[in-house]
């Protein structure tokens, strides 16, 4: 609903896409959400209870259960473990989690951050 472009996705009936700019080449499990503020999501896999919101960009990522991206985050070529929260930062080519958080203009590049 209210999404500009959606193509080549598998979306479970319990998943939500609302107000995104682009969702392409993605898999959304039940209760996964892409909501609010023109998010761009491409070639990504979202498990249960994942959320992407508020003008965030996610590309070539695997988001595990209950991971959260937004607001204004850019995530690329990364794996987010369970319960990872990223806000207002940039992540590229990283493996994070479980239970890791990065906030306030953070920049993570090529990081292996396991054990929270």
C-alpha positions in Angstrom: 0.0 0.0 0.0 1.3 3.5 -0.9 4.4 2.0 -2.4 5.9 3.3 -5.6 7.5 0.2 -7.0 7.3 -3.5 -6.0 8.7 -6.3 -8.2 10.0 -9.9 -8.0 9.2 -10.5 -4.3 7.9 -13.3 -2.2 5.8 -11.9 0.6 4.0 -13.9 3.2 0.4 -12.9 3.9 1.4 -11.7 7.4 4.2 -9.3 6.1 3.6 -5.6 5.5 4.9 -3.1 2.9 3.6 0.4 3.3 5.0 3.7 2.0 8.2 2.3 0.5 9.9 3.8 -2.5 11.2 0.6 -3.9 11.0 -3.1 -2.9 12.6 -5.4 -5.4 14.0 -9.0 -5.3 13.1 -9.6 -1.7 11.7 -12.4 0.5 9.5 -11.3 3.5 8.6 -13.8 6.2 5.5 -13.4 8.4 5.4 -10.2 10.5 8.3 -8.6 8.5 7.6 -4.9 7.9 8.8 -2.3 5.5 7.0 0.8 6.5 7.0 4.6 6.5 9.0 7.3 4.8 10.1 6.0 1.4 12.4 3.0 2.2 14.4 1.3 -0.5 14.9 -2.4 -0.2 16.6 -4.6 -2.9 17.8 -8.2 -3.0 17.2 -8.8 0.7 15.8 -11.5 2.9 13.7 -10.5 6.0 12.8 -13.1 8.6 10.1 -12.8 11.3 9.5 -9.5 13.0 12.2 -7.6 11.0 11.4 -3.9 10.4 12.9 -1.3 8.0 11.6 2.2 8.4 11.9 5.9 7.9 13.9 6.6 4.7 16.3 3.7 5.2 18.1 1.8 2.4 18.8 -1.9 2.5 20.5 -3.8 -0.3 21.8 -7.4 -0.6 21.2 -8.2 3.1 20.0 -11.0 5.2 18.1 -9.8 8.2 17.5 -12.4 10.9 14.6 -12.5 13.4 13.6 -9.3 15.1 16.4 -7.1 13.5 15.5 -3.5 13.0 16.8 -0.9 10.6 15.9 2.8 10.7 15.5 5.7 10.8 17.8 7.0 8.0 20.1 4.0 7.9 22.0 2.6 4.9 22.8 -1.1 5.0 24.6 -3.0 2.2 26.0 -6.5 1.6 25.6 -7.5 5.2 24.1 -10.1 7.6 22.2 -8.9 10.6 21.8 -11.4 13.4 18.7 -11.7 15.6 17.8 -8.6 17.6 20.2 -6.3 15.9 19.2 -2.6 15.9 20.7 -0.1 13.5 19.7 3.6 13.5 21.0 6.6 11.7 24.1 4.9 10.5 25.8 3.1 7.6 26.8 -0.6 7.5 28.6 -2.2 4.6 30.0 -5.8 4.2 29.5 -6.7 7.9 28.2 -9.6 10.0 26.6 -8.3 13.1 24.8 -9.9 16.1 23.0 -11.3 17.8 21.9 -8.4 20.1 24.2 -5.7 18.6 23.3 -2.1 18.2 24.7 0.9 16.3 23.2 4.3 16.6 23.9 8.1 16.1 25.8 8.5 12.8 27.7 5.2 13.1 29.8 3.8 10.3 30.7 0.0 10.2 32.6 -1.3 7.2 34.0 -4.9 6.9 33.2 -5.7 10.5 32.7 -9.2 12.1 30.8 -8.4 15.4 29.6 -11.5 17.0 28.3 -12.2 20.5 26.4 -8.9 20.8 
